[in-house]
Amino acid sequence: MKIVTRVDHPELQEEAATVFRERWPEFIFHDDVPKKYLARVEEHFSFFDVMALDDDGAVVAGGWGVPLAWDGTVADLPSGYDGALVRAVEGHEGGREATTLSFMAAAVGSAHDKRGLAAVVLRELTRRAYSKGLVHVIAPLRPTWKHRYPTVPMSEYASWTRADGLSIDPWIRTHQRMGARILGPATESMVIAGTVAEWESWTGMVFPVTYDYVVPDALNLVRVDVGQDRGVYVEENLWVQHMGPLEVR
């Protein structure tokens, strides 16, 4: 297994994009905030964009994060995924010193599940964070099974545990096993808006009346207003903090 940065291997960009894209629903790629900021993320923070390659040089997993300023309190957390992007990019461009790495995404190719590769990627990003003098590692998680319970608030879902005390959710458990603790919900992590026709194309559904709809792979309900020709999805994620060597346990 070899870990490389994506910027150093442009020939693998398309292969890496395929690994990432197969893990998320189509509508997630229509958030306007990443469209405005991702090019600048790639320009400023390529050190925190890594891929795991197998012995044949194929991309089997990857992940990326952004460094940002955070004072260590729940009150100072960004709003979520979108807020972390904005704070990282605008903070960097404004000369504000970063203290924290926020994991933004990690993905494993579907043929390589259950090999612990996501944890490998996250540990490498954590190592890189500490090597640059960052003192906190956080993440706005998109829990794997939350879409099964779209009407349940994230704060309640995050409290559901198994007999061993760990979360019922596989992705939350991955982070807990790495020493992460739950900080609380990111109530407006992503906001995705589009016309009714756009939402129908993204989901393969029909939205004939104004309603709050259950949409496959959406963690929360999607509000569709037929009269306004508009659908809006506000995704709630879950903030966790990894308690690394520079943290007080």
PyRosetta script that sets phi, psi and omega in degrees:
from pyrosetta import init, pose_from_sequence

init()
pose = pose_from_sequence("MKIVTRVDHPELQEEAATVFRERWPEFIFHDDVPKKYLARVEEHFSFFDVMALDDDGAVVAGGWGVPLAWDGTVADLPSGYDGALVRAVEGHEGGREATTLSFMAAAVGSAHDKRGLAAVVLRELTRRAYSKGLVHVIAPLRPTWKHRYPTVPMSEYASWTRADGLSIDPWIRTHQRMGARILGPATESMVIAGTVAEWESWTGMVFPVTYDYVVPDALNLVRVDVGQDRGVYVEENLWVQHMGPLEVR")
pose.set_psi(1, 131.5)
pose.set_omega(1, -179.3)
pose.set_phi(2, -127.1)
pose.set_psi(2, 136.0)
pose.set_omega(2, 177.5)
pose.set_phi(3, -106.6)
pose.set_psi(3, 127.7)
pose.set_omega(3, 179.6)
pose.set_phi(4, -133.3)
pose.set_psi(4, 162.5)
pose.set_omega(4, 173.3)
pose.set_phi(5, -88.1)
pose.set_psi(5, 146.7)
pose.set_omega(5, -176.6)
pose.set_phi(6, -65.8)
pose.set_psi(6, -35.7)
pose.set_omega(6, -177.2)
pose.set_phi(7, -64.6)
pose.set_psi(7, -27.0)
pose.set_omega(7, -179.4)
pose.set_phi(8, -82.0)
pose.set_psi(8, -8.2)
pose.set_omega(8, -179.3)
pose.set_phi(9, -133.8)
pose.set_psi(9, 68.0)
pose.set_omega(9, -178.5)
pose.set_phi(10, -60.5)
pose.set_psi(10, -23.5)
pose.set_omega(10, 179.8)
pose.set_phi(11, -68.4)
pose.set_psi(11, -13.9)
pose.set_omega(11, -179.4)
pose.set_phi(12, -102.3)
pose.set_psi(12, 4.3)
pose.set_omega(12, -175.5)
pose.set_phi(13, -58.0)
pose.set_psi(13, -47.1)
pose.set_omega(13, -176.8)
pose.set_phi(14, -66.9)
pose.set_psi(14, -40.7)
pose.set_omega(14, 178.6)
pose.set_phi(15, -63.7)
pose.set_psi(15, -41.8)
pose.set_omega(15, 178.7)
pose.set_phi(16, -65.9)
pose.set_psi(16, -40.0)
pose.set_omega(16, 179.6)
pose.set_phi(17, -61.9)
pose.set_psi(17, -36.3)
pose.set_omega(17, 178.4)
pose.set_phi(18, -64.7)
pose.set_psi(18, -41.8)
pose.set_omega(18, 178.0)
pose.set_phi(19, -59.8)
pose.set_psi(19, -42.7)
pose.set_omega(19, -178.8)
pose.set_phi(20, -71.6)
pose.set_psi(20, -43.9)
pose.set_omega(20, -170.6)
pose.set_phi(21, -67.9)
pose.set_psi(21, -30.6)
pose.set_omega(21, -176.4)
pose.set_phi(22, -69.8)
pose.set_psi(22, -11.6)
pose.set_omega(22, -176.2)
pose.set_phi(23, -95.7)
pose.set_psi(23, -6.5)
pose.set_omega(23, -176.0)
pose.set_phi(24, -128.5)
pose.set_psi(24, 149.1)
pose.set_omega(24, 177.4)
pose.set_phi(25, -68.9)
pose.set_psi(25, 157.0)
pose.set_omega(25, -176.3)
pose.set_phi(26, -57.4)
pose.set_psi(26, -40.4)
pose.set_omega(26, -173.5)
pose.set_phi(27, -63.2)
pose.set_psi(27, -23.7)
pose.set_omega(27, -176.1)
pose.set_phi(28, -66.5)
pose.set_psi(28, -20.0)
pose.set_omega(28, -178.5)
pose.set_phi(29, -88.1)
pose.set_psi(29, 9.1)
pose.set_omega(29, -177.1)
pose.set_phi(30, -116.8)
pose.set_psi(30, 25.2)
pose.set_omega(30, 171.8)
pose.set_phi(31, -79.4)
pose.set_psi(31, 128.0)
pose.set_omega(31, -175.7)
pose.set_phi(32, -69.9)
pose.set_psi(32, -28.0)
pose.set_omega(32, -176.4)
pose.set_phi(33, -64.0)
pose.set_psi(33, -51.6)
pose.set_omega(33, 176.6)
pose.set_phi(34, -57.0)
pose.set_psi(34, -34.9)
pose.set_omega(34, 179.1)
pose.set_phi(35, -58.5)
pose.set_psi(35, -32.5)
pose.set_omega(35, -177.7)
pose.set_phi(36, -84.6)
pose.set_psi(36, -25.1)
pose.set_omega(36, -168.3)
pose.set_phi(37, -116.0)
pose.set_psi(37, -20.1)
pose.set_omega(37, -171.3)
pose.set_phi(38, -64.7)
pose.set_psi(38, -35.2)
pose.set_omega(38, 177.7)
pose.set_phi(39, -62.0)
pose.set_psi(39, -38.1)
pose.set_omega(39, 178.6)
pose.set_phi(40, -73.7)
pose.set_psi(40, -31.2)
pose.set_omega(40, 173.1)
pose.set_phi(41, -60.9)
pose.set_psi(41, -46.6)
pose.set_omega(41, 179.8)
pose.set_phi(42, -62.4)
pose.set_psi(42, -36.5)
pose.set_omega(42, -179.9)
pose.set_phi(43, -69.8)
pose.set_psi(43, -43.2)
pose.set_omega(43, -171.8)
pose.set_phi(44, -89.5)
pose.set_psi(44, -31.5)
pose.set_omega(44, -164.7)
pose.set_phi(45, -125.7)
pose.set_psi(45, 35.1)
pose.set_omega(45, -177.2)
pose.set_phi(46, -62.5)
pose.set_psi(46, -23.1)
pose.set_omega(46, 178.5)
pose.set_phi(47, -61.7)
pose.set_psi(47, -25.2)
pose.set_omega(47, -177.8)
pose.set_phi(48, -106.0)
pose.set_psi(48, 32.8)
pose.set_omega(48, 177.7)
pose.set_phi(49, -130.8)
pose.set_psi(49, 101.8)
pose.set_omega(49, -169.7)
pose.set_phi(50, -123.4)
pose.set_psi(50, 158.7)
pose.set_omega(50, 175.7)
pose.set_phi(51, -130.3)
pose.set_psi(51, 146.3)
pose.set_omega(51, 172.2)
pose.set_phi(52, -103.3)
pose.set_psi(52, 127.1)
pose.set_omega(52, -178.9)
pose.set_phi(53, -110.8)
pose.set_psi(53, 143.5)
pose.set_omega(53, 175.0)
pose.set_phi(54, -81.8)
pose.set_psi(54, -175.0)
pose.set_omega(54, -175.2)
pose.set_phi(55, -65.8)
pose.set_psi(55, -18.8)
pose.set_omega(55, 177.9)
pose.set_phi(56, -93.6)
pose.set_psi(56, 1.7)
pose.set_omega(56, 179.0)
pose.set_phi(57, 84.7)
pose.set_psi(57, 11.1)
pose.set_omega(57, 178.6)
pose.set_phi(58, -85.5)
pose.set_psi(58, 146.7)
pose.set_omega(58, 179.1)
pose.set_phi(59, -75.8)
pose.set_psi(59, 122.2)
pose.set_omega(59, 179.1)
pose.set_phi(60, -113.5)
pose.set_psi(60, -18.1)
pose.set_omega(60, 179.6)
pose.set_phi(61, -163.5)
pose.set_psi(61, 165.1)
pose.set_omega(61, 177.5)
pose.set_phi(62, -166.1)
pose.set_psi(62, 168.3)
pose.set_omega(62, 178.2)
pose.set_phi(63, -170.3)
pose.set_psi(63, 161.2)
pose.set_omega(63, 179.5)
pose.set_phi(64, -151.3)
pose.set_psi(64, 159.9)
pose.set_omega(64, 178.8)
pose.set_phi(65, -148.9)
pose.set_psi(65, 175.3)
pose.set_omega(65, 179.6)
pose.set_phi(66, -132.9)
pose.set_psi(66, 139.2)
pose.set_omega(66, 174.8)
pose.set_phi(67, -85.4)
pose.set_psi(67, 136.0)
pose.set_omega(67, -178.1)
pose.set_phi(68, -148.4)
pose.set_psi(68, 168.5)
pose.set_omega(68, 177.1)
pose.set_phi(69, -87.5)
pose.set_psi(69, 129.0)
pose.set_omega(69, 177.3)
pose.set_phi(70, -150.7)
pose.set_psi(70, 134.1)
pose.set_omega(70, -174.6)
pose.set_phi(71, -88.1)
pose.set_psi(71, 3.3)
pose.set_omega(71, 176.7)
pose.set_phi(72, 91.9)
pose.set_psi(72, -0.1)
pose.set_omega(72, -179.8)
pose.set_phi(73, -104.3)
pose.set_psi(73, 152.5)
pose.set_omega(73, 177.5)
pose.set_phi(74, -61.1)
pose.set_psi(74, -37.3)
pose.set_omega(74, -177.7)
pose.set_phi(75, -62.3)
pose.set_psi(75, -26.4)
pose.set_omega(75, -176.3)
pose.set_phi(76, -95.9)
pose.set_psi(76, 4.6)
pose.set_omega(76, 177.6)
pose.set_phi(77, -64.9)
pose.set_psi(77, 145.9)
pose.set_omega(77, 172.1)
pose.set_phi(78, -62.0)
pose.set_psi(78, 169.1)
pose.set_omega(78, -179.2)
pose.set_phi(79, -65.5)
pose.set_psi(79, -19.2)
pose.set_omega(79, -179.1)
pose.set_phi(80, 151.4)
pose.set_psi(80, -146.6)
pose.set_omega(80, -178.2)
pose.set_phi(81, -57.3)
pose.set_psi(81, -52.6)
pose.set_omega(81, -179.5)
pose.set_phi(82, -61.3)
pose.set_psi(82, -44.9)
pose.set_omega(82, -177.9)
pose.set_phi(83, -64.2)
pose.set_psi(83, -35.2)
pose.set_omega(83, 177.8)
pose.set_phi(84, -66.4)
pose.set_psi(84, -41.0)
pose.set_omega(84, 176.7)
pose.set_phi(85, -58.9)
pose.set_psi(85, -49.3)
pose.set_omega(85, -177.3)
pose.set_phi(86, -63.1)
pose.set_psi(86, -47.1)
pose.set_omega(86, -177.7)
pose.set_phi(87, -63.6)
pose.set_psi(87, -40.2)
pose.set_omega(87, -178.8)
pose.set_phi(88, -64.9)
pose.set_psi(88, -50.5)
pose.set_omega(88, -176.1)
pose.set_phi(89, -68.4)
pose.set_psi(89, -50.4)
pose.set_omega(89, -177.5)
pose.set_phi(90, -68.6)
pose.set_psi(90, -32.7)
pose.set_omega(90, 175.9)
pose.set_phi(91, -65.7)
pose.set_psi(91, -44.3)
pose.set_omega(91, 178.4)
pose.set_phi(92, -61.7)
pose.set_psi(92, -46.5)
pose.set_omega(92, -177.8)
pose.set_phi(93, -70.6)
pose.set_psi(93, -21.9)
pose.set_omega(93, 177.6)
pose.set_phi(94, -93.6)
pose.set_psi(94, 2.5)
pose.set_omega(94, 177.0)
pose.set_phi(95, 80.1)
pose.set_psi(95, 17.9)
pose.set_omega(95, 179.0)
pose.set_phi(96, -83.2)
pose.set_psi(96, 132.5)
pose.set_omega(96, -176.9)
pose.set_phi(97, -72.5)
pose.set_psi(97, 130.5)
pose.set_omega(97, 177.4)
pose.set_phi(98, -81.7)
pose.set_psi(98, 145.4)
pose.set_omega(98, 177.2)
pose.set_phi(99, -119.5)
pose.set_psi(99, -12.2)
pose.set_omega(99, -161.9)
pose.set_phi(100, -142.2)
pose.set_psi(100, 141.7)
pose.set_omega(100, 168.0)
pose.set_phi(101, -101.7)
pose.set_psi(101, 129.1)
pose.set_omega(101, 171.9)
pose.set_phi(102, -105.2)
pose.set_psi(102, 116.0)
pose.set_omega(102, 169.2)
pose.set_phi(103, -60.1)
pose.set_psi(103, 136.3)
pose.set_omega(103, 178.9)
pose.set_phi(104, -109.9)
pose.set_psi(104, -34.0)
pose.set_omega(104, 178.2)
pose.set_phi(105, -164.6)
pose.set_psi(105, 150.5)
pose.set_omega(105, 170.8)
pose.set_phi(106, -145.8)
pose.set_psi(106, 143.4)
pose.set_omega(106, -178.2)
pose.set_phi(107, -147.5)
pose.set_psi(107, 148.5)
pose.set_omega(107, 176.9)
pose.set_phi(108, -123.9)
pose.set_psi(108, 135.5)
pose.set_omega(108, 176.9)
pose.set_phi(109, -56.1)
pose.set_psi(109, 140.8)
pose.set_omega(109, -173.2)
pose.set_phi(110, -59.7)
pose.set_psi(110, -23.5)
pose.set_omega(110, 179.5)
pose.set_phi(111, -81.4)
pose.set_psi(111, -3.1)
pose.set_omega(111, -174.2)
pose.set_phi(112, -124.5)
pose.set_psi(112, 23.8)
pose.set_omega(112, 178.3)
pose.set_phi(113, -64.2)
pose.set_psi(113, 158.9)
pose.set_omega(113, 172.8)
pose.set_phi(114, 61.7)
pose.set_psi(114, 30.4)
pose.set_omega(114, 175.0)
pose.set_phi(115, -115.0)
pose.set_psi(115, 4.5)
pose.set_omega(115, 179.5)
pose.set_phi(116, 75.1)
pose.set_psi(116, 19.0)
pose.set_omega(116, -174.9)
pose.set_phi(117, -71.9)
pose.set_psi(117, -31.6)
pose.set_omega(117, 177.6)
pose.set_phi(118, -61.5)
pose.set_psi(118, -42.4)
pose.set_omega(118, 178.8)
pose.set_phi(119, -64.8)
pose.set_psi(119, -35.8)
pose.set_omega(119, 177.0)
pose.set_phi(120, -59.7)
pose.set_psi(120, -46.2)
pose.set_omega(120, -179.8)
pose.set_phi(121, -64.7)
pose.set_psi(121, -44.8)
pose.set_omega(121, -178.3)
pose.set_phi(122, -65.6)
pose.set_psi(122, -37.2)
pose.set_omega(122, 177.6)
pose.set_phi(123, -65.6)
pose.set_psi(123, -37.6)
pose.set_omega(123, 177.9)
pose.set_phi(124, -65.8)
pose.set_psi(124, -42.5)
pose.set_omega(124, 176.9)
pose.set_phi(125, -62.9)
pose.set_psi(125, -39.2)
pose.set_omega(125, 177.6)
pose.set_phi(126, -63.0)
pose.set_psi(126, -44.9)
pose.set_omega(126, 178.3)
pose.set_phi(127, -58.3)
pose.set_psi(127, -42.6)
pose.set_omega(127, 180.0)
pose.set_phi(128, -65.8)
pose.set_psi(128, -37.5)
pose.set_omega(128, 178.6)
pose.set_phi(129, -60.4)
pose.set_psi(129, -49.2)
pose.set_omega(129, -179.2)
pose.set_phi(130, -67.6)
pose.set_psi(130, -31.4)
pose.set_omega(130, 178.6)
pose.set_phi(131, -65.7)
pose.set_psi(131, -23.1)
pose.set_omega(131, 178.9)
pose.set_phi(132, -97.3)
pose.set_psi(132, 8.4)
pose.set_omega(132, 176.7)
pose.set_phi(133, 83.8)
pose.set_psi(133, 8.8)
pose.set_omega(133, 175.5)
pose.set_phi(134, -73.1)
pose.set_psi(134, 146.5)
pose.set_omega(134, -172.2)
pose.set_phi(135, -112.9)
pose.set_psi(135, -9.1)
pose.set_omega(135, 177.9)
pose.set_phi(136, -130.1)
pose.set_psi(136, 152.5)
pose.set_omega(136, 171.8)
pose.set_phi(137, -132.9)
pose.set_psi(137, 123.8)
pose.set_omega(137, -177.7)
pose.set_phi(138, -132.3)
pose.set_psi(138, 171.7)
pose.set_omega(138, 178.2)
pose.set_phi(139, -160.1)
pose.set_psi(139, 136.6)
pose.set_omega(139, 170.9)
pose.set_phi(140, -90.9)
pose.set_psi(140, 90.5)
pose.set_omega(140, -172.7)
pose.set_phi(141, -70.1)
pose.set_psi(141, 146.9)
pose.set_omega(141, 170.3)
pose.set_phi(142, -109.6)
pose.set_psi(142, 88.1)
pose.set_omega(142, -171.2)
pose.set_phi(143, -57.3)
pose.set_psi(143, 138.8)
pose.set_omega(143, -171.9)
pose.set_phi(144, -59.3)
pose.set_psi(144, -40.6)
pose.set_omega(144, -173.4)
pose.set_phi(145, -102.7)
pose.set_psi(145, 2.4)
pose.set_omega(145, -176.1)
pose.set_phi(146, -61.7)
pose.set_psi(146, -30.0)
pose.set_omega(146, -179.3)
pose.set_phi(147, -62.6)
pose.set_psi(147, -18.3)
pose.set_omega(147, 177.7)
pose.set_phi(148, -74.1)
pose.set_psi(148, -16.4)
pose.set_omega(148, -175.9)
pose.set_phi(149, -132.2)
pose.set_psi(149, 62.5)
pose.set_omega(149, -171.7)
pose.set_phi(150, -69.1)
pose.set_psi(150, -17.0)
pose.set_omega(150, 179.9)
pose.set_phi(151, -93.0)
pose.set_psi(151, -3.9)
pose.set_omega(151, -178.7)
pose.set_phi(152, -90.8)
pose.set_psi(152, 126.7)
pose.set_omega(152, 177.5)
pose.set_phi(153, -59.0)
pose.set_psi(153, 147.0)
pose.set_omega(153, -178.5)
pose.set_phi(154, -60.1)
pose.set_psi(154, -36.1)
pose.set_omega(154, -179.4)
pose.set_phi(155, -61.1)
pose.set_psi(155, -37.3)
pose.set_omega(155, 177.8)
pose.set_phi(156, -74.3)
pose.set_psi(156, -45.4)
pose.set_omega(156, 180.0)
pose.set_phi(157, -57.1)
pose.set_psi(157, -41.4)
pose.set_omega(157, -177.7)
pose.set_phi(158, -66.1)
pose.set_psi(158, -18.0)
pose.set_omega(158, -179.5)
pose.set_phi(159, -88.4)
pose.set_psi(159, -8.8)
pose.set_omega(159, -179.0)
pose.set_phi(160, -75.8)
pose.set_psi(160, 123.2)
pose.set_omega(160, -175.8)
pose.set_phi(161, -128.6)
pose.set_psi(161, 161.2)
pose.set_omega(161, 174.6)
pose.set_phi(162, -86.3)
pose.set_psi(162, -179.6)
pose.set_omega(162, 179.8)
pose.set_phi(163, -63.1)
pose.set_psi(163, -26.8)
pose.set_omega(163, -179.6)
pose.set_phi(164, -84.3)
pose.set_psi(164, 2.7)
pose.set_omega(164, 177.4)
pose.set_phi(165, 89.7)
pose.set_psi(165, -8.7)
pose.set_omega(165, 178.1)
pose.set_phi(166, -86.7)
pose.set_psi(166, 162.4)
pose.set_omega(166, -179.2)
pose.set_phi(167, -59.9)
pose.set_psi(167, 151.9)
pose.set_omega(167, 171.9)
pose.set_phi(168, -69.7)
pose.set_psi(168, -17.4)
pose.set_omega(168, -172.7)
pose.set_phi(169, -89.7)
pose.set_psi(169, 128.6)
pose.set_omega(169, -177.0)
pose.set_phi(170, -60.2)
pose.set_psi(170, -38.8)
pose.set_omega(170, -176.2)
pose.set_phi(171, -74.3)
pose.set_psi(171, -38.4)
pose.set_omega(171, 174.8)
pose.set_phi(172, -63.2)
pose.set_psi(172, -41.4)
pose.set_omega(172, 178.8)
pose.set_phi(173, -60.9)
pose.set_psi(173, -39.8)
pose.set_omega(173, 178.0)
pose.set_phi(174, -55.3)
pose.set_psi(174, -45.2)
pose.set_omega(174, -179.5)
pose.set_phi(175, -71.2)
pose.set_psi(175, -39.2)
pose.set_omega(175, 178.2)
pose.set_phi(176, -60.9)
pose.set_psi(176, -40.3)
pose.set_omega(176, 179.2)
pose.set_phi(177, -67.0)
pose.set_psi(177, -20.0)
pose.set_omega(177, 175.2)
pose.set_phi(178, -90.2)
pose.set_psi(178, 4.2)
pose.set_omega(178, 176.9)
pose.set_phi(179, 98.6)
pose.set_psi(179, 11.7)
pose.set_omega(179, -177.6)
pose.set_phi(180, -79.5)
pose.set_psi(180, 151.2)
pose.set_omega(180, 173.5)
pose.set_phi(181, -121.4)
pose.set_psi(181, 149.0)
pose.set_omega(181, -179.8)
pose.set_phi(182, -78.7)
pose.set_psi(182, 130.2)
pose.set_omega(182, 176.9)
pose.set_phi(183, -96.9)
pose.set_psi(183, -38.5)
pose.set_omega(183, -179.3)
pose.set_phi(184, 149.2)
pose.set_psi(184, 172.7)
pose.set_omega(184, -176.8)
pose.set_phi(185, -71.3)
pose.set_psi(185, 146.7)
pose.set_omega(185, 168.5)
pose.set_phi(186, -100.9)
pose.set_psi(186, 93.5)
pose.set_omega(186, -164.7)
pose.set_phi(187, -70.2)
pose.set_psi(187, -24.9)
pose.set_omega(187, 176.3)
pose.set_phi(188, -129.7)
pose.set_psi(188, 63.0)
pose.set_omega(188, -174.9)
pose.set_phi(189, -70.0)
pose.set_psi(189, -43.3)
pose.set_omega(189, 177.5)
pose.set_phi(190, -139.2)
pose.set_psi(190, 145.4)
pose.set_omega(190, 175.4)
pose.set_phi(191, -128.1)
pose.set_psi(191, 119.1)
pose.set_omega(191, -176.4)
pose.set_phi(192, -121.8)
pose.set_psi(192, 120.9)
pose.set_omega(192, -177.4)
pose.set_phi(193, -124.8)
pose.set_psi(193, 146.2)
pose.set_omega(193, 177.6)
pose.set_phi(194, -165.7)
pose.set_psi(194, 174.1)
pose.set_omega(194, 175.2)
pose.set_phi(195, -72.4)
pose.set_psi(195, 168.0)
pose.set_omega(195, 177.0)
pose.set_phi(196, -60.5)
pose.set_psi(196, -42.3)
pose.set_omega(196, -179.9)
pose.set_phi(197, -63.2)
pose.set_psi(197, -38.6)
pose.set_omega(197, 178.4)
pose.set_phi(198, -64.5)
pose.set_psi(198, -44.4)
pose.set_omega(198, 179.2)
pose.set_phi(199, -64.0)
pose.set_psi(199, -36.4)
pose.set_omega(199, 177.6)
pose.set_phi(200, -65.7)
pose.set_psi(200, -37.7)
pose.set_omega(200, 178.9)
pose.set_phi(201, -71.6)
pose.set_psi(201, -34.4)
pose.set_omega(201, -179.5)
pose.set_phi(202, -72.1)
pose.set_psi(202, -29.5)
pose.set_omega(202, -171.0)
pose.set_phi(203, -111.6)
pose.set_psi(203, -17.9)
pose.set_omega(203, -174.1)
pose.set_phi(204, 72.8)
pose.set_psi(204, 17.2)
pose.set_omega(204, 179.3)
pose.set_phi(205, -106.2)
pose.set_psi(205, 170.7)
pose.set_omega(205, 172.3)
pose.set_phi(206, -117.1)
pose.set_psi(206, 135.1)
pose.set_omega(206, -178.9)
pose.set_phi(207, -120.0)
pose.set_psi(207, 83.3)
pose.set_omega(207, -171.6)
pose.set_phi(208, -78.7)
pose.set_psi(208, -22.5)
pose.set_omega(208, -176.6)
pose.set_phi(209, -136.1)
pose.set_psi(209, 162.3)
pose.set_omega(209, 175.7)
pose.set_phi(210, -68.0)
pose.set_psi(210, 126.5)
pose.set_omega(210, -173.4)
pose.set_phi(211, -169.8)
pose.set_psi(211, 164.1)
pose.set_omega(211, 169.5)
pose.set_phi(212, -96.7)
pose.set_psi(212, 111.0)
pose.set_omega(212, -169.2)
pose.set_phi(213, -101.9)
pose.set_psi(213, 143.8)
pose.set_omega(213, 166.4)
pose.set_phi(214, -82.5)
pose.set_psi(214, 120.8)
pose.set_omega(214, -177.4)
pose.set_phi(215, -117.9)
pose.set_psi(215, 132.9)
pose.set_omega(215, 179.3)
pose.set_phi(216, -52.1)
pose.set_psi(216, 131.4)
pose.set_omega(216, 177.7)
pose.set_phi(217, 73.3)
pose.set_psi(217, 2.5)
pose.set_omega(217, 173.6)
pose.set_phi(218, -87.2)
pose.set_psi(218, 134.5)
pose.set_omega(218, -177.6)
pose.set_phi(219, -78.1)
pose.set_psi(219, -20.7)
pose.set_omega(219, 179.7)
pose.set_phi(220, -133.3)
pose.set_psi(220, 171.6)
pose.set_omega(220, 177.6)
pose.set_phi(221, -69.4)
pose.set_psi(221, 152.1)
pose.set_omega(221, 176.6)
pose.set_phi(222, -106.7)
pose.set_psi(222, 123.8)
pose.set_omega(222, 179.6)
pose.set_phi(223, -87.8)
pose.set_psi(223, 117.7)
pose.set_omega(223, 177.7)
pose.set_phi(224, -114.1)
pose.set_psi(224, 123.8)
pose.set_omega(224, 177.1)
pose.set_phi(225, -112.1)
pose.set_psi(225, 102.8)
pose.set_omega(225, -175.9)
pose.set_phi(226, -65.5)
pose.set_psi(226, -39.1)
pose.set_omega(226, -179.3)
pose.set_phi(227, -63.3)
pose.set_psi(227, -35.6)
pose.set_omega(227, 178.6)
pose.set_phi(228, -90.1)
pose.set_psi(228, -2.5)
pose.set_omega(228, -176.5)
pose.set_phi(229, 51.0)
pose.set_psi(229, 53.0)
pose.set_omega(229, -174.7)
pose.set_phi(230, -149.9)
pose.set_psi(230, 135.3)
pose.set_omega(230, 171.7)
pose.set_phi(231, -120.0)
pose.set_psi(231, 136.9)
pose.set_omega(231, -179.1)
pose.set_phi(232, -131.4)
pose.set_psi(232, 131.0)
pose.set_omega(232, 178.5)
pose.set_phi(233, -121.8)
pose.set_psi(233, 120.4)
pose.set_omega(233, 175.5)
pose.set_phi(234, -108.6)
pose.set_psi(234, 110.9)
pose.set_omega(234, -176.2)
pose.set_phi(235, -92.4)
pose.set_psi(235, 132.0)
pose.set_omega(235, 176.8)
pose.set_phi(236, -99.0)
pose.set_psi(236, 126.1)
pose.set_omega(236, 176.4)
pose.set_phi(237, -112.5)
pose.set_psi(237, -171.4)
pose.set_omega(237, -175.7)
pose.set_phi(238, -131.8)
pose.set_psi(238, 119.8)
pose.set_omega(238, 177.0)
pose.set_phi(239, -78.7)
pose.set_psi(239, 131.1)
pose.set_omega(239, 170.6)
pose.set_phi(240, -128.9)
pose.set_psi(240, 159.2)
pose.set_omega(240, 176.6)
pose.set_phi(241, -126.3)
pose.set_psi(241, 129.4)
pose.set_omega(241, 175.7)
pose.set_phi(242, -85.1)
pose.set_psi(242, 125.4)
pose.set_omega(242, -176.4)
pose.set_phi(243, -91.7)
pose.set_psi(243, 87.4)
pose.set_omega(243, -175.2)
pose.set_phi(244, -89.8)
pose.set_psi(244, -167.8)
pose.set_omega(244, -174.1)
pose.set_phi(245, -65.2)
pose.set_psi(245, -19.4)
pose.set_omega(245, -179.4)
pose.set_phi(246, -96.5)
pose.set_psi(246, 1.4)
pose.set_omega(246, 179.8)
pose.set_phi(247, -94.9)
pose.set_psi(247, 155.4)
pose.set_omega(247, 172.2)
pose.set_phi(248, -86.4)
pose.set_psi(248, 116.9)
pose.set_omega(248, -177.6)
pose.set_phi(249, -81.1)
pose.dump_pdb("model.pdb")
